[in-house]
Amino acid sequence: MKNVIAVFDIGKTNKKMFLFDKDFKVVQTDSIRFEEVMDDDNDPCDDIESIEKWIMKEIETVQQENKFTIKAINFSTHGASLVYLDKEGKRITPLYNYLKPLDMDFSKFYQKYGGIEEFSRKTASPAYGMLNSGLQMYWLKNQKPQYWAQVENILHYPQYLSYLFSKTIRADYTSLGAHTAIWNFDKMKYHKWLESENISLPEPKKGKQARISMVNGQEIAIGMGLHDSSSSIIPLLESNENSGNEFVLLSTGTWIICMNPYSKESLTQEQLNNDCLCFMTPDKQQIKSSMQFLGCVHEVNAIELSNHYGVTKSHFLDFTLDAGRCTTILAKKEHKFFPDDIPENFISELKNFDCFDDYEHAYYQLIYEIAERVYQGILRILDKNNSLKEVYISGGFKRNDMFVEYLRQMMPNQQILFPKGENASALGAAILMKKYLNYR
């Protein structure tokens, strides 16, 4: 039987399982969606119990079919999600949604630990509320003491899924570095506030370390799991290791995240104020990044346009690229959808579309405004003396010809490229487990 690495790539919408062979080709895949359930505050959250059962069943099914031998399992998940375990290793709370509103004033917290600006700069974590998983811990401790009294261990989402198989409490750098407000990037260690609040977390280990565990009677190497955006850059770091070319990666989906693994400069307050932050590689290296909710902006405004013009919401997929139209719109540098900041509901305040000739004209303008914000995000994360040669685009927007063309015209001195293969975050998680493919 062929040896494979199983990777569970758990997004907010789609939950996927991949089997990778020794050449990192996908030989089998499965995906599923789960309806959200309500947490104890009646806010929507992932159905973690059903997700757990599905993961366990997927592994068992592969083993029973006897087509492949699973030698390693790893996980990539979205960030800003925590699991709290009691002394028996049982989950205590629901898997709270990172979009959940936090009914708590954190001003005293920030004041106690250096002020919001300096604290956010040190931890490379804009004040994002629930998106800062460290603040989720602080919130639970202060708002739900009945739960907090039971907490023995705290794991980020990918490490919890790993724990299901390994029964080992672990932490990895990619999860800790993902806008958590936990990690001090000046000193590259946990921020002192955790100790002050009597919060103990496991010491992080590098991502290639796995634990050999028995899974349904078979020895399998269990990876620690990774934050999905950080995982998606691993294949490019490997393939460009000896090229000498600096690149940035645009990981596009609901969020568009621009990642620069070559930045040596510390995060500045100006960068922080403009949605910049830092992630980490599995080897503890800084990845300066900008993070914008532009995939969501695209989705909701594309729907507004389709409703107005009476076309399907995916009508833009039928376009043939008009590069000349991109050039014309780019030259005007007009912001019609979002002349100022993007509203809280992400929908343009443009009351009518009379300024456009038709749906196509309006859509090209929308994509220009999104691409221009992405371009500015790229510029913000570059060091002063950079030698950027390549911009890679992964995720849904690499199939949007207009978005790609705008970036090509905005960045004529760089190549716009696409990573080989699909499913970059799952592939990154698989690559870290490659040494275990031939384990006994």
C-alpha positions as CSV (number, residue, x, y, z in Angstrom):
1,M,0.0,0.0,0.0
2,K,1.1,3.5,-0.7
3,N,2.3,5.6,2.3
4,V,0.5,8.9,2.7
5,I,0.2,11.9,5.0
6,A,-3.3,12.9,6.0
7,V,-4.0,16.6,6.5
8,F,-7.2,18.2,7.8
9,D,-7.6,21.7,6.5
10,I,-10.3,23.3,8.6
11,G,-11.7,26.6,7.4
12,K,-14.6,28.6,8.6
13,T,-16.8,27.3,5.8
14,N,-15.3,24.1,4.4
15,K,-13.6,21.3,6.3
16,K,-11.3,19.2,4.1
17,M,-9.3,16.1,4.3
18,F,-6.3,15.4,2.0
19,L,-4.1,12.4,1.5
20,F,-0.6,13.4,0.1
21,D,1.8,10.8,-1.4
22,K,5.6,11.0,-1.3
23,D,5.6,13.5,-4.1
24,F,3.1,15.6,-2.3
25,K,0.4,14.9,-4.9
26,V,-3.1,14.6,-3.5
27,V,-4.3,11.0,-4.0
28,Q,-7.6,11.3,-2.1
29,T,-9.7,14.1,-0.7
30,D,-13.0,14.7,1.0
31,S,-14.8,17.8,2.2
32,I,-17.8,18.7,4.3
33,R,-19.7,21.6,5.7
34,F,-21.4,21.8,9.0
35,E,-24.2,24.0,10.1
36,E,-23.3,26.3,12.9
37,V,-24.7,25.8,16.4
38,M,-25.3,28.3,19.2
39,D,-22.8,28.8,22.1
40,D,-23.9,29.5,25.7
41,D,-24.6,33.2,24.9
42,N,-26.7,32.2,21.9
43,D,-24.1,33.4,19.4
44,P,-23.3,31.1,16.4
45,C,-20.2,29.0,16.5
46,D,-18.7,25.9,14.9
47,D,-20.1,22.5,15.8
48,I,-16.8,21.2,17.3
49,E,-18.4,17.9,18.4
50,S,-19.5,17.1,14.9
51,I,-16.1,18.2,13.5
52,E,-14.3,15.9,15.9
53,K,-16.4,12.9,15.0
54,W,-15.9,13.6,11.3
55,I,-12.1,13.8,11.6
56,M,-12.0,10.5,13.6
57,K,-14.3,8.8,11.1
58,E,-12.3,9.9,8.1
59,I,-9.1,8.4,9.5
60,E,-10.8,5.2,10.5
61,T,-12.3,4.9,7.0
62,V,-9.0,5.3,5.2
63,Q,-7.5,2.7,7.5
64,Q,-10.3,0.2,6.9
65,E,-10.2,0.6,3.1
66,N,-6.6,-0.6,3.0
67,K,-5.7,1.4,-0.1
68,F,-3.3,3.7,1.7
69,T,-1.1,3.5,4.9
70,I,-1.3,6.7,6.9
71,K,2.2,7.5,8.2
72,A,1.5,11.0,9.6
73,I,-1.5,13.3,10.3
74,N,-1.3,17.1,10.5
75,F,-3.8,19.9,10.7
76,S,-4.2,23.5,9.5
77,T,-7.0,25.6,10.8
78,H,-8.2,29.2,11.0
79,G,-6.8,31.2,13.8
80,A,-8.3,33.1,16.8
81,S,-10.0,29.9,18.2
82,L,-9.2,28.3,21.5
83,V,-10.1,25.1,23.3
84,Y,-10.1,24.9,27.1
85,L,-9.5,21.5,28.7
86,D,-10.2,20.4,32.3
87,K,-8.0,18.1,34.4
88,E,-9.5,15.0,32.6
89,G,-8.6,16.5,29.2
90,K,-12.3,17.2,28.3
91,R,-13.5,20.3,26.5
92,I,-15.1,22.9,28.8
93,T,-16.6,25.5,26.5
94,P,-18.0,25.8,23.0
95,L,-15.5,26.7,20.2
96,Y,-16.3,30.4,20.4
97,N,-16.5,32.2,17.0
98,Y,-13.8,34.9,16.4
99,L,-16.6,37.1,15.1
100,K,-18.5,36.9,18.4
101,P,-19.0,40.4,20.0
102,L,-17.1,40.8,23.3
103,D,-19.2,42.6,25.9
104,M,-16.1,43.8,27.8
105,D,-14.1,46.9,28.1
106,F,-10.4,46.1,27.7
107,S,-9.1,49.6,28.4
108,K,-7.9,48.7,31.9
109,F,-6.1,45.7,30.5
110,Y,-4.3,47.7,27.9
111,Q,-3.5,50.4,30.5
112,K,-2.0,47.9,32.9
113,Y,0.3,46.4,30.2
114,G,1.8,49.5,28.6
115,G,-1.0,51.2,26.7
116,I,-2.9,50.0,23.7
117,E,-0.4,51.3,21.1
118,E,2.7,49.9,22.7
119,F,1.1,46.6,23.7
120,S,-0.3,46.1,20.2
121,R,3.1,47.0,18.6
122,K,5.0,44.6,20.9
123,T,2.6,41.7,20.3
124,A,2.1,42.6,16.6
125,S,-1.6,42.4,17.3
126,P,-4.0,45.2,16.4
127,A,-6.8,45.5,18.9
128,Y,-9.2,43.2,17.2
129,G,-11.3,41.9,20.2
130,M,-12.1,38.2,19.7
131,L,-9.6,38.0,16.9
132,N,-6.9,38.4,19.6
133,S,-7.1,34.9,21.2
134,G,-5.2,36.1,24.2
135,L,-8.0,38.5,25.0
136,Q,-10.4,35.6,24.7
137,M,-8.6,34.0,27.6
138,Y,-8.8,37.2,29.6
139,W,-12.5,37.6,28.8
140,L,-13.2,34.0,29.9
141,K,-11.3,34.5,33.1
142,N,-13.2,37.6,34.0
143,Q,-16.6,37.1,32.5
144,K,-17.2,33.3,32.9
145,P,-15.4,32.3,36.1
146,Q,-17.5,29.2,36.3
147,Y,-15.7,27.9,33.3
148,W,-12.3,29.4,34.2
149,A,-12.2,27.6,37.5
150,Q,-12.1,24.3,35.5
151,V,-9.4,25.2,33.1
152,E,-6.3,23.1,33.3
153,N,-4.9,23.6,29.7
154,I,-5.5,26.0,26.8
155,L,-4.8,25.0,23.2
156,H,-5.2,26.8,19.9
157,Y,-7.5,25.1,17.5
158,P,-4.9,23.2,15.4
159,Q,-3.1,21.9,18.5
160,Y,-6.4,20.7,20.0
161,L,-7.2,18.7,16.8
162,S,-3.7,17.2,17.2
163,Y,-4.4,16.5,20.9
164,L,-7.4,14.3,19.9
165,F,-4.9,11.8,18.5
166,S,-1.6,12.5,20.5
167,K,-3.1,13.3,23.9
168,T,-0.2,15.7,24.2
169,I,-0.4,19.3,25.2
170,R,1.6,21.4,22.7
171,A,2.0,24.8,21.2
172,D,3.4,25.9,17.9
173,Y,4.8,29.2,16.7
174,T,2.4,29.8,13.8
175,S,-0.6,29.8,16.1
176,L,1.0,32.0,18.8
177,G,2.1,34.5,16.2
178,A,-1.3,35.0,14.6
179,H,-2.5,38.3,16.1
180,T,-3.0,36.6,19.5
181,A,-1.8,39.4,21.8
182,I,0.2,36.7,23.5
183,W,3.6,36.8,21.8
184,N,6.2,39.6,22.5
185,F,7.9,40.0,19.1
186,D,10.6,42.3,20.5
187,K,11.8,39.5,22.8
188,M,10.4,36.6,20.7
189,K,8.8,34.9,23.7
190,Y,5.5,34.9,25.6
191,H,4.4,38.4,26.8
192,K,4.8,38.9,30.5
193,W,1.0,39.6,31.0
194,L,0.3,35.9,30.9
195,E,2.4,35.3,34.0
196,S,0.9,38.3,35.7
197,E,-2.6,36.9,35.1
198,N,-1.5,33.4,36.2
199,I,-2.1,32.0,32.7
200,S,0.2,29.1,31.8
201,L,0.7,28.0,28.3
202,P,3.0,25.2,26.9
203,E,6.4,26.2,25.5
204,P,6.1,26.2,21.7
205,K,8.1,23.7,19.6
206,K,9.2,23.9,16.0
207,G,6.7,22.6,13.5
208,K,8.6,19.6,12.2
209,Q,8.3,17.8,15.5
210,A,5.7,15.1,15.7
211,R,4.6,12.6,18.3
212,I,4.2,8.9,17.5
213,S,0.8,7.7,18.7
214,M,-1.3,4.6,18.3
215,V,-4.4,5.3,16.2
216,N,-6.8,2.4,15.8
217,G,-3.9,0.0,16.4
218,Q,-1.5,1.7,14.0
219,E,1.6,3.8,14.8
220,I,1.2,7.2,13.2
221,A,3.2,10.5,13.6
222,I,0.9,13.3,14.8
223,G,2.0,16.8,13.8
224,M,1.3,19.8,16.1
225,G,-0.9,21.6,13.6
226,L,-0.5,25.0,12.1
227,H,-2.3,28.3,11.6
228,D,-3.6,28.1,8.0
229,S,-2.3,31.4,6.6
230,S,1.2,30.7,8.0
231,S,1.1,27.2,6.7
232,S,0.3,28.4,3.2
233,I,3.7,30.1,2.8
234,I,5.7,26.9,3.7
235,P,5.7,25.5,0.1
236,L,7.0,28.8,-1.3
237,L,9.7,29.1,1.4
238,E,10.9,25.5,0.5
239,S,10.9,26.0,-3.3
240,N,12.6,29.5,-3.1
241,E,15.1,28.5,-0.4
242,N,18.1,28.8,-2.8
243,S,16.7,31.2,-5.4
244,G,17.8,34.4,-3.8
245,N,14.5,36.0,-4.9
246,E,12.5,37.9,-2.3
247,F,8.7,37.4,-2.7
248,V,5.5,38.2,-0.9
249,L,2.5,35.9,-0.9
250,L,-1.1,37.1,-1.2
251,S,-3.3,34.5,0.6
252,T,-6.8,35.3,-0.7
253,G,-10.1,34.3,0.6
254,T,-12.5,35.9,3.1
255,W,-9.4,37.7,4.2
256,I,-6.7,38.9,1.9
257,I,-3.4,38.5,3.8
258,C,-0.1,39.8,2.3
259,M,2.9,38.1,3.8
260,N,6.5,39.1,3.6
261,P,8.9,36.5,5.2
262,Y,12.0,38.6,4.4
263,S,11.3,41.7,6.6
264,K,13.9,42.3,9.2
265,E,12.5,45.6,10.5
266,S,10.3,45.7,13.6
267,L,6.6,46.5,13.2
268,T,6.0,50.3,13.5
269,Q,3.0,52.0,15.0
270,E,2.1,53.4,11.6
271,Q,2.0,49.9,10.1
272,L,0.0,48.7,13.0
273,N,-2.5,51.5,12.5
274,N,-2.9,50.3,8.9
275,D,-3.9,46.7,9.5
276,C,-0.3,45.3,9.6
277,L,0.8,42.7,12.0
278,C,3.3,39.8,12.2
279,F,2.8,36.0,11.8
280,M,5.5,33.5,12.5
281,T,6.9,30.5,10.5
282,P,7.0,27.1,12.1
283,D,10.7,27.9,12.8
284,K,10.0,31.0,14.8
285,Q,10.8,33.6,12.1
286,Q,8.8,36.8,11.7
287,I,6.5,37.2,8.7
288,K,5.4,40.8,8.4
289,S,1.9,40.9,7.0
290,S,-1.1,43.0,6.3
291,M,-4.6,41.6,6.8
292,Q,-7.7,43.1,5.2
293,F,-11.3,41.7,5.1
294,L,-11.5,42.3,1.4
295,G,-12.8,38.9,0.3
296,C,-15.9,39.6,2.3
297,V,-16.0,43.2,0.8
298,H,-15.9,41.7,-2.6
299,E,-18.7,39.1,-1.9
300,V,-21.2,41.5,-0.4
301,N,-20.7,44.2,-3.0
302,A,-20.8,41.8,-5.9
303,I,-24.2,40.7,-4.6
304,E,-25.3,44.3,-4.4
305,L,-24.3,44.8,-8.0
306,S,-26.0,41.6,-9.2
307,N,-29.2,42.6,-7.5
308,H,-29.1,46.0,-9.1
309,Y,-28.4,44.9,-12.6
310,G,-30.4,41.7,-12.5
311,V,-27.6,39.2,-13.2
312,T,-26.4,36.2,-11.3
313,K,-24.0,36.9,-8.4
314,S,-21.2,35.1,-10.2
315,H,-21.8,36.9,-13.5
316,F,-18.3,38.3,-13.4
317,L,-16.8,34.8,-14.0
318,D,-18.2,35.0,-17.5
319,F,-16.1,38.1,-18.4
320,T,-13.2,38.1,-20.9
321,L,-10.5,40.2,-19.5
322,D,-10.3,43.8,-21.0
323,A,-6.8,44.9,-20.0
324,G,-7.4,48.3,-21.7
325,R,-10.4,49.0,-19.4
326,C,-8.1,48.2,-16.4
327,T,-5.6,50.7,-17.7
328,T,-8.2,53.4,-18.1
329,I,-9.7,52.9,-14.6
330,L,-6.3,52.7,-13.0
331,A,-5.2,56.0,-14.6
332,K,-8.2,57.8,-13.2
333,K,-7.4,56.7,-9.6
334,E,-11.1,57.3,-8.5
335,H,-12.6,55.7,-5.5
336,K,-16.4,55.5,-6.1
337,F,-17.4,52.5,-4.0
338,F,-15.2,53.5,-1.0
339,P,-14.0,57.1,-1.1
340,D,-13.1,56.9,2.6
341,D,-13.0,54.0,5.0
342,I,-14.9,50.8,4.3
343,P,-18.2,50.8,6.3
344,E,-18.7,48.4,9.2
345,N,-21.2,46.4,7.2
346,F,-18.6,46.3,4.2
347,I,-21.3,47.5,1.8
348,S,-20.6,50.6,-0.4
349,E,-22.6,53.6,0.5
350,L,-23.0,54.4,-3.2
351,K,-26.8,55.0,-3.4
352,N,-27.1,54.4,-7.1
353,F,-25.0,53.1,-9.9
354,D,-25.8,55.8,-12.5
355,C,-22.0,56.7,-12.7
356,F,-21.4,53.3,-14.4
357,D,-22.3,52.3,-18.0
358,D,-23.3,48.8,-17.0
359,Y,-22.6,45.9,-14.6
360,E,-19.2,45.2,-16.2
361,H,-18.0,48.8,-15.7
362,A,-19.2,48.8,-12.1
363,Y,-17.5,45.5,-11.4
364,Y,-14.2,46.6,-12.9
365,Q,-14.3,49.6,-10.7
366,L,-15.0,47.5,-7.6
367,I,-12.0,45.2,-8.3
368,Y,-9.8,48.2,-8.9
369,E,-10.6,49.6,-5.4
370,I,-10.0,46.2,-3.8
371,A,-6.7,45.7,-5.8
372,E,-5.5,49.1,-4.9
373,R,-6.0,48.5,-1.2
374,V,-4.1,45.2,-1.6
375,Y,-1.2,47.0,-3.4
376,Q,-1.0,49.5,-0.5
377,G,-0.9,46.6,1.9
378,I,2.0,45.1,0.1
379,L,4.0,48.4,0.1
380,R,3.4,48.8,3.9
381,I,5.1,45.4,4.7
382,L,8.2,46.0,2.6
383,D,11.5,47.0,4.3
384,K,13.1,50.2,3.2
385,N,15.9,48.4,1.4
386,N,13.9,45.5,-0.1
387,S,14.6,43.7,-3.3
388,L,11.1,42.3,-4.0
389,K,11.0,40.3,-7.2
390,E,7.9,38.2,-7.1
391,V,4.3,38.4,-5.9
392,Y,2.5,35.1,-5.5
393,I,-1.3,34.9,-5.4
394,S,-3.0,31.9,-3.8
395,G,-6.7,31.3,-3.1
396,G,-9.8,32.5,-4.9
397,F,-8.6,35.8,-6.2
398,K,-5.9,34.1,-8.4
399,R,-8.8,33.1,-10.7
400,N,-10.0,36.7,-10.9
401,D,-8.4,38.0,-14.1
402,M,-9.2,41.6,-13.4
403,F,-7.6,41.5,-9.9
404,V,-4.5,39.9,-11.3
405,E,-4.3,42.4,-14.2
406,Y,-4.6,45.4,-11.9
407,L,-1.7,44.1,-9.8
408,R,0.4,43.5,-12.9
409,Q,-0.1,47.1,-14.0
410,M,0.5,48.5,-10.5
411,M,3.7,46.4,-10.0
412,P,5.4,46.4,-13.5
413,N,8.8,45.6,-11.9
414,Q,7.6,42.4,-10.2
415,Q,6.4,39.1,-11.6
416,I,2.9,38.1,-10.6
417,L,3.0,34.3,-10.1
418,F,0.9,31.5,-8.8
419,P,2.1,28.8,-6.5
420,K,2.1,25.3,-8.0
421,G,-0.8,23.2,-7.0
422,E,-3.8,24.0,-4.9
423,N,-4.5,23.8,-1.2
424,A,-1.4,25.6,-0.1
425,S,-2.2,25.5,3.7
426,A,-2.8,21.8,3.6
427,L,0.4,21.2,1.5
428,G,2.4,23.2,4.0
429,A,1.2,21.1,6.8
430,A,2.0,17.9,4.8
431,I,5.6,19.1,4.0
432,L,6.4,19.4,7.7
433,M,5.7,15.7,8.1
434,K,7.7,14.4,5.1
435,K,10.4,12.7,7.2
436,Y,7.8,10.5,8.7
437,L,6.6,9.0,5.4
438,N,9.1,6.1,5.7
439,Y,8.9,5.8,9.5
440,R,9.1,2.0,10.2
